[in-house]
């Protein structure tokens, strides 16, 4: 059964929480597929927060909950730019 959630058109997150015995690696793969299918301009942080609000209370120890939390933390960390802009200048 697919989710009617507009942020999960393929039902990937919905289904991940229903698979018994799903491994963290499988959840990461599902999360990546979901993230790559988001429409351009979609606020990923808001979408992740939406799913945590929806699924975390009833599934605090589920591997997908952990993956969503990791995704939220990873996106919040600033990234160092590489290349010439990161090199010291005189």
ROKE-739575 format. One line per field, with one value per residue: z, y, x of N, C-alpha, C, O, CB in turn; chain; residue number from 1. Coordinates in nm, 4 decimals, always signed. Each point is the difference from the previous one (the first is absolute). Glycine has a CB too. Layout:
# residues N
nzz: (Z|...)
nyy: (Y|...)
nxx: (X|...)
cazz: (Z|...)
cayy: (Y|...)
caxx: (X|...)
czz: (Z|...)
cyy: (Y|...)
cxx: (X|...)
ozz: (Z|...)
oyy: (Y|...)
oxx: (X|...)
cbzz: (Z|...)
cbyy: (Y|...)
cbxx: (X|...)
ch: (A|...)
i: (NUM|...)
END
This chain:
# residues 90
nzz: (+0.0000|-0.2060|+0.2826|-0.0942|+0.0607|-0.2512|+0.1410|-0.1776|-0.3628|+0.0989|+0.2747|+0.0646|+0.2750|-0.0197|-0.0200|+0.2409|+0.2042|-0.1356|+0.0295|+0.2785|+0.0263|-0.1147|+0.0408|+0.1245|-0.2995|-0.0476|+0.1130|-0.2105|-0.2398|+0.0890|+0.0212|-0.2996|-0.1122|+0.1548|-0.1148|-0.3038|+0.0368|+0.1157|-0.2499|-0.0660|+0.3121|+0.2205|+0.2429|-0.0524|+0.2641|-0.0690|-0.0580|+0.2795|+0.1574|-0.1420|+0.1155|+0.2998|+0.0199|-0.0968|+0.1813|+0.2862|+0.1381|-0.1070|+0.0059|+0.3252|-0.1745|-0.3319|-0.0789|-0.0615|+0.2821|-0.0973|-0.2807|+0.1272|+0.1861|-0.2457|-0.1588|+0.2348|+0.0156|-0.3070|-0.0144|+0.2560|-0.1400|-0.1105|-0.2443|+0.0940|-0.2709|-0.0891|-0.1090|+0.0501|+0.2524|+0.1810|-0.0810|+0.2767|-0.2045|+0.0573)
nyy: (-0.1182|+0.2161|+0.1383|+0.1261|+0.1050|+0.2339|-0.1488|-0.2905|+0.0759|-0.2817|-0.0121|+0.0885|+0.0562|-0.2154|-0.2338|+0.0822|-0.0572|-0.3076|-0.1345|-0.1973|+0.1022|+0.3337|-0.0815|+0.2935|-0.1051|+0.0439|+0.2986|+0.0831|-0.0953|+0.1721|+0.2661|-0.0134|-0.0289|+0.2566|+0.1840|-0.0647|+0.0886|+0.3239|+0.1148|+0.1081|+0.1153|-0.2570|+0.2175|-0.2952|+0.1427|-0.0498|-0.3101|-0.0564|+0.1373|-0.1892|-0.2565|+0.1029|+0.0547|-0.2946|-0.1793|+0.1247|-0.0896|-0.2925|-0.0173|+0.0978|-0.2446|+0.0979|-0.0672|+0.2442|+0.1421|-0.0107|+0.1316|+0.2569|+0.0603|-0.0017|+0.2136|+0.2076|-0.0080|+0.0398|+0.2738|+0.1329|-0.0258|+0.3104|-0.1980|+0.0938|+0.1691|-0.2587|+0.1974|+0.1836|+0.0085|-0.1648|+0.2066|+0.1655|+0.2358|+0.0671)
nxx: (+0.0838|+0.1560|+0.0298|-0.2805|+0.3355|-0.0591|+0.2644|-0.0677|-0.0661|+0.1128|-0.2059|+0.3413|-0.1233|-0.2266|+0.1954|+0.1960|-0.2375|-0.0567|+0.3109|-0.0897|+0.3137|+0.0404|+0.3202|+0.0071|+0.0237|-0.3082|+0.0114|+0.2248|-0.1808|-0.2460|+0.1694|+0.0909|-0.2923|-0.0954|+0.2240|-0.0631|-0.3197|+0.0631|-0.1770|+0.2943|-0.0310|+0.0064|+0.0950|+0.2006|-0.0964|-0.3016|+0.0460|+0.1319|-0.2370|-0.2125|+0.1380|+0.0337|-0.3118|-0.0585|+0.1785|+0.0845|-0.2695|+0.0416|+0.3398|+0.1596|+0.1254|-0.0698|+0.3178|-0.2051|+0.0810|+0.2990|-0.0610|-0.1392|+0.2485|+0.1988|-0.1746|+0.0182|+0.3159|+0.0542|-0.1600|+0.1613|+0.2999|+0.0402|+0.0603|+0.2975|-0.0928|+0.1772|+0.1723|+0.1902|-0.2051|+0.2270|+0.2612|+0.0478|-0.0760|+0.3079)
cazz: (+0.0000|-0.0090|+0.0878|-0.0671|+0.0424|-0.1163|+0.0147|-0.0178|-0.1101|-0.0307|+0.1188|+0.0462|+0.1447|+0.0547|-0.0079|+0.0801|+0.1386|+0.0092|-0.0284|+0.1212|-0.0068|-0.0969|+0.0497|-0.0203|-0.1351|-0.0898|+0.0254|-0.0642|-0.1437|-0.0214|+0.0241|-0.1148|-0.1115|+0.0296|-0.0111|-0.1410|-0.0716|+0.0424|-0.1047|+0.0138|+0.0837|+0.1229|+0.1208|+0.0498|+0.1464|+0.0396|-0.0309|+0.1000|+0.1259|-0.0162|+0.0207|+0.1397|+0.0784|-0.0309|+0.0277|+0.1147|+0.1265|+0.0059|-0.0469|+0.0417|-0.0182|-0.1364|-0.0746|-0.0855|+0.0877|+0.0164|-0.1284|-0.0146|+0.0934|-0.0571|-0.1145|+0.0512|+0.0561|-0.1076|-0.0789|+0.0831|+0.0140|-0.1126|-0.0780|-0.0393|-0.1449|-0.0471|-0.1106|+0.0253|+0.0996|+0.1351|+0.0233|+0.0559|-0.0948|+0.0571)
cayy: (+0.1182|+0.1225|+0.1092|+0.1148|+0.1149|+0.0654|-0.0004|-0.1394|-0.0440|-0.1414|-0.0797|-0.0637|+0.0149|-0.0717|-0.1447|-0.0353|-0.0174|-0.1186|-0.1209|-0.0589|-0.0448|+0.0763|+0.0354|+0.1409|+0.0195|+0.0054|+0.1282|+0.1043|-0.0102|+0.0515|+0.1444|+0.0615|-0.0048|+0.1007|+0.1339|+0.0291|+0.0157|+0.1227|+0.1027|+0.1077|+0.1089|-0.0517|+0.0145|-0.1346|+0.0025|+0.0027|-0.1321|-0.0947|+0.0331|-0.0488|-0.1451|-0.0285|+0.0305|-0.0979|-0.1396|-0.0239|-0.0341|-0.1409|-0.0841|+0.0668|-0.0843|-0.0526|+0.0468|+0.1145|+0.1170|+0.0356|+0.0532|+0.1329|+0.0873|+0.0221|+0.0878|+0.1337|+0.0515|+0.0176|+0.1167|+0.1194|+0.0341|+0.0742|-0.0742|+0.0747|+0.0075|-0.0453|+0.0765|+0.1199|+0.0864|-0.0449|+0.0198|+0.1313|+0.0997|+0.0953)
caxx: (-0.0838|+0.0781|-0.0380|-0.0622|+0.0786|+0.0606|+0.1459|+0.0440|-0.0861|+0.0245|-0.0304|+0.1233|+0.0152|-0.1153|+0.0246|+0.1179|-0.0424|-0.0852|+0.0785|+0.0552|+0.1378|+0.0772|+0.1332|+0.0360|+0.0533|-0.1154|-0.0663|+0.0813|-0.0247|-0.1356|+0.0070|+0.0675|-0.0957|-0.1021|+0.0582|+0.0255|-0.1269|-0.0683|-0.0039|+0.0965|-0.0483|-0.0621|+0.0812|+0.0272|-0.0065|-0.1414|-0.0566|+0.0511|-0.0684|-0.1379|-0.0022|+0.0329|-0.1202|-0.1041|+0.0328|+0.0867|-0.0667|-0.0374|+0.1108|+0.1235|+0.1180|+0.0021|+0.1183|-0.0305|+0.0003|+0.1412|+0.0478|-0.0572|+0.0710|+0.1334|-0.0173|-0.0273|+0.1250|+0.0978|-0.0381|+0.0140|+0.1420|+0.0574|+0.0988|+0.1179|+0.0164|+0.1307|+0.0553|+0.0777|-0.0626|+0.0330|+0.1436|+0.0359|+0.0487|+0.0965)
czz: (+0.0000|+0.0954|-0.0814|+0.0349|-0.1213|+0.0073|-0.0203|-0.1094|-0.0355|+0.1181|+0.0607|+0.1518|+0.0715|+0.0059|+0.0869|+0.1454|+0.0186|-0.0266|+0.1302|-0.0238|-0.1004|+0.0648|-0.0242|-0.1407|-0.1024|+0.0162|-0.0648|-0.1506|-0.0357|+0.0164|-0.1188|-0.1210|+0.0195|-0.0232|-0.1458|-0.0787|+0.0431|-0.1143|+0.0283|+0.0812|+0.1290|+0.1159|+0.0636|+0.1514|+0.0495|-0.0247|+0.1020|+0.1335|-0.0023|+0.0293|+0.1426|+0.0898|-0.0168|+0.0513|+0.1273|+0.1283|+0.0134|-0.0377|+0.0423|-0.0258|-0.1407|-0.0734|-0.0909|+0.0821|+0.0179|-0.1286|-0.0226|+0.0925|-0.0525|-0.1195|+0.0424|+0.0543|-0.1091|-0.0812|+0.0784|+0.0149|-0.1191|-0.0689|-0.0352|-0.1505|-0.0351|-0.1079|+0.0442|+0.1057|+0.1435|+0.0331|+0.0564|-0.1079|+0.0701|-0.0185)
cyy: (+0.1244|+0.1044|+0.1104|+0.1290|+0.0637|+0.0062|-0.1398|-0.0639|-0.1470|-0.0907|-0.0661|+0.0053|-0.0782|-0.1504|-0.0424|-0.0247|-0.1231|-0.1305|-0.0501|-0.0442|+0.0747|+0.0462|+0.1481|+0.0290|+0.0106|+0.1325|+0.1138|+0.0010|+0.0575|+0.1515|+0.0714|+0.0035|+0.1057|+0.1409|+0.0385|+0.0225|+0.1246|+0.1005|+0.1096|+0.1134|-0.0457|+0.0153|-0.1379|-0.0057|-0.0025|-0.1361|-0.1036|+0.0244|-0.0498|-0.1499|-0.0381|+0.0291|-0.1071|-0.1406|-0.0253|-0.0358|-0.1480|-0.0959|+0.0575|-0.0804|-0.0578|+0.0536|+0.1199|+0.1285|+0.0493|+0.0631|+0.1407|+0.0998|+0.0324|+0.0951|+0.1433|+0.0638|+0.0289|+0.1245|+0.1291|+0.0430|+0.0795|-0.0835|+0.0917|-0.0023|-0.0456|+0.0921|+0.1261|+0.0893|-0.0412|+0.0222|+0.1382|+0.0934|+0.0943|+0.1412)
cxx: (+0.0882|-0.0571|-0.0672|+0.0735|+0.0678|+0.1533|+0.0585|-0.0845|+0.0174|-0.0338|+0.1218|+0.0154|-0.1103|+0.0261|+0.1183|-0.0390|-0.0878|+0.0733|+0.0620|+0.1428|+0.0863|+0.1313|+0.0284|+0.0528|-0.1123|-0.0746|+0.0776|-0.0222|-0.1368|-0.0006|+0.0637|-0.0930|-0.1081|+0.0543|+0.0238|-0.1288|-0.0781|-0.0016|+0.1027|-0.0619|-0.0660|+0.0982|+0.0167|-0.0099|-0.1442|-0.0653|+0.0449|-0.0694|-0.1446|-0.0071|+0.0365|-0.1201|-0.1062|+0.0323|+0.0808|-0.0745|-0.0369|+0.1113|+0.1351|+0.1271|+0.0117|+0.1231|-0.0291|-0.0070|+0.1430|+0.0556|-0.0545|+0.0697|+0.1401|-0.0076|-0.0235|+0.1280|+0.1018|-0.0312|+0.0192|+0.1458|+0.0484|+0.1076|+0.1159|+0.0088|+0.1392|+0.0524|+0.0702|-0.0599|+0.0349|+0.1478|+0.0280|+0.0542|+0.0965|-0.0439)
ozz: (+0.0795|+0.0331|-0.1176|-0.0322|-0.0721|-0.1022|+0.0019|+0.0230|-0.0386|-0.0147|+0.0745|+0.0631|+0.0983|+0.1036|+0.0586|+0.0646|+0.1135|+0.0158|+0.0611|-0.1037|-0.0358|+0.1165|-0.0914|-0.0558|-0.0926|-0.0977|-0.0548|-0.0616|-0.0985|-0.0791|-0.0432|-0.0692|-0.0939|-0.0649|-0.0387|-0.1077|-0.0514|-0.0773|+0.1154|-0.0216|+0.0865|-0.0127|+0.0613|+0.0551|+0.0955|+0.0804|+0.0455|+0.0667|+0.1005|+0.0733|+0.0548|+0.0914|+0.0943|+0.0558|+0.0575|+0.0708|+0.1082|+0.0115|-0.0847|-0.0167|-0.0246|+0.0179|-0.0204|-0.0501|-0.0064|+0.0060|-0.0473|-0.0393|+0.0089|-0.0172|-0.0641|-0.0231|+0.0049|-0.0401|-0.0594|+0.0273|-0.1141|+0.0629|-0.0272|-0.0630|+0.0717|-0.0326|+0.1152|+0.0638|+0.0920|+0.1149|-0.0368|-0.0950|+0.1200|+0.0421)
oyy: (+0.0094|+0.0001|+0.0193|+0.1092|-0.0684|+0.0179|-0.0180|-0.0992|-0.0665|-0.1222|-0.0971|-0.1015|-0.0697|-0.0634|-0.1082|-0.0900|-0.0383|-0.1077|+0.0680|-0.0582|-0.0485|+0.0397|+0.0600|+0.1062|+0.0809|+0.0573|+0.0926|+0.1062|+0.0725|+0.0714|+0.1045|+0.1015|+0.0708|+0.0819|+0.1148|+0.0597|+0.0260|+0.0080|+0.0286|+0.0382|+0.0825|-0.0364|-0.0532|-0.0961|-0.0707|-0.0460|-0.0815|-0.0949|-0.0492|-0.0450|-0.0952|-0.0773|-0.0341|-0.0674|-0.1084|-0.0904|-0.0569|-0.1216|+0.0211|+0.0584|-0.0846|+0.1163|+0.0832|+0.1069|+0.1201|+0.0990|+0.0873|+0.1134|+0.1142|+0.0860|+0.0935|+0.1182|+0.1021|+0.0719|+0.1065|+0.1169|-0.0334|-0.0800|+0.1186|-0.1042|+0.0297|+0.1022|+0.0122|+0.0752|+0.0810|-0.0167|+0.0978|-0.0442|+0.0247|+0.0923)
oxx: (+0.0935|-0.1186|+0.0309|-0.0468|+0.0726|+0.0662|+0.1217|-0.0692|-0.0961|-0.0021|-0.0136|+0.0292|+0.0250|-0.0202|-0.0025|+0.0537|-0.0282|-0.0574|+0.0825|+0.0321|+0.1073|+0.0026|-0.0567|-0.0275|+0.0064|-0.0481|-0.0599|-0.0084|-0.0136|-0.0617|-0.0487|-0.0078|-0.0366|-0.0651|-0.0218|+0.0027|-0.1088|+0.0955|+0.0319|-0.1151|-0.0294|+0.1169|-0.0926|-0.0538|-0.0322|-0.0811|-0.0803|-0.0411|-0.0512|-0.0881|-0.0556|-0.0287|-0.0714|-0.0865|-0.0098|+0.0445|+0.0141|-0.0155|+0.0867|+0.1071|+0.0860|+0.0363|+0.0883|+0.0349|+0.0265|+0.0728|+0.0728|+0.0273|+0.0451|+0.0864|+0.0479|+0.0251|+0.0686|+0.0914|+0.0169|+0.0275|-0.0321|+0.0692|-0.0182|-0.0173|+0.0956|-0.0604|+0.0418|+0.0736|-0.0109|+0.0409|-0.0651|+0.0646|-0.0117|+0.0696)
cbzz: (+0.0420|-0.2735|+0.2745|+0.0362|+0.2991|+0.0810|+0.1564|+0.2204|-0.0475|-0.1438|-0.1689|-0.2803|-0.1290|-0.1935|-0.2906|-0.2182|-0.0849|-0.0849|-0.2986|+0.1746|+0.1042|-0.2337|+0.0478|+0.2984|+0.1576|+0.1084|+0.2710|+0.2433|+0.0882|+0.1612|+0.2907|+0.1557|+0.0625|+0.2332|+0.2624|+0.1236|+0.0294|+0.3164|-0.1546|-0.1982|-0.2925|-0.1202|-0.0242|-0.2513|-0.0908|-0.1331|-0.2890|-0.1846|-0.0731|-0.2462|-0.2942|-0.1360|-0.1177|-0.2561|-0.2989|-0.1749|-0.1072|-0.0625|-0.1104|+0.1876|+0.2651|-0.0208|+0.0274|-0.1068|+0.1261|+0.1611|-0.0470|-0.0241|+0.1828|+0.0939|-0.0638|+0.0785|+0.2044|+0.0299|-0.0646|+0.0949|+0.2493|+0.0538|-0.0657|+0.2778|-0.0894|+0.0881|-0.2556|-0.2946|-0.2539|-0.1321|-0.1493|+0.3149|-0.2525|-0.0851)
cbyy: (-0.1340|-0.0508|-0.0749|-0.2266|-0.0368|+0.1163|+0.2109|+0.0816|+0.2971|+0.1923|+0.0585|+0.1620|+0.2980|+0.2420|+0.1092|+0.2260|+0.2844|+0.2507|+0.0103|-0.0158|-0.1693|+0.0358|-0.2950|-0.0941|-0.2065|-0.3083|-0.1815|-0.1282|-0.2764|-0.2885|-0.1462|-0.1817|-0.3175|-0.2374|-0.1459|-0.1954|-0.2734|-0.0472|-0.0772|-0.1012|+0.0456|-0.1288|+0.2921|+0.0554|+0.1970|+0.2925|+0.1406|+0.0837|+0.2517|+0.2240|+0.0651|+0.1314|+0.2767|+0.2031|+0.0793|+0.2464|+0.2876|+0.1936|-0.0931|+0.0541|+0.0301|-0.1319|-0.3167|-0.2579|-0.2028|-0.2869|-0.3209|-0.2165|-0.2125|-0.3153|-0.2844|-0.1874|-0.2302|-0.3195|-0.2476|-0.1847|-0.1724|+0.2984|-0.2696|+0.0488|+0.1589|-0.3376|-0.1035|-0.0881|-0.0409|-0.1530|-0.2560|-0.0653|-0.0402|-0.2515)
cbxx: (-0.2770|+0.1772|+0.1593|-0.1756|-0.0354|-0.2749|-0.1410|+0.1421|+0.1055|+0.1817|-0.2090|+0.0748|+0.0815|-0.1311|-0.0907|+0.0918|+0.0419|-0.1292|-0.0335|-0.2603|-0.1910|-0.2160|+0.1365|+0.0788|+0.2001|+0.0276|-0.0322|+0.1800|+0.1602|-0.0384|+0.0646|+0.2303|+0.0808|-0.0387|+0.1295|+0.2052|+0.1010|-0.0252|-0.2761|+0.2234|-0.0005|-0.2576|+0.0105|+0.2015|+0.2480|+0.0705|+0.0761|+0.2649|+0.1991|+0.0431|+0.1142|+0.2710|+0.1207|+0.0322|+0.0035|+0.1134|-0.1016|-0.2115|-0.2269|-0.2422|-0.1000|-0.2900|-0.0037|-0.1603|-0.2336|-0.0455|-0.0600|-0.2473|-0.1762|-0.0152|-0.1390|-0.2611|-0.1122|-0.0575|-0.1807|-0.2338|+0.0684|-0.1178|-0.1611|+0.1367|-0.2608|+0.0001|-0.2195|+0.0021|-0.1746|-0.2236|+0.1158|-0.0149|-0.2021|+0.1101)
ch: (A|A|A|A|A|A|A|A|A|A|A|A|A|A|A|A|A|A|A|A|A|A|A|A|A|A|A|A|A|A|A|A|A|A|A|A|A|A|A|A|A|A|A|A|A|A|A|A|A|A|A|A|A|A|A|A|A|A|A|A|A|A|A|A|A|A|A|A|A|A|A|A|A|A|A|A|A|A|A|A|A|A|A|A|A|A|A|A|A|A)
i: (1|2|3|4|5|6|7|8|9|10|11|12|13|14|15|16|17|18|19|20|21|22|23|24|25|26|27|28|29|30|31|32|33|34|35|36|37|38|39|40|41|42|43|44|45|46|47|48|49|50|51|52|53|54|55|56|57|58|59|60|61|62|63|64|65|66|67|68|69|70|71|72|73|74|75|76|77|78|79|80|81|82|83|84|85|86|87|88|89|90)
END
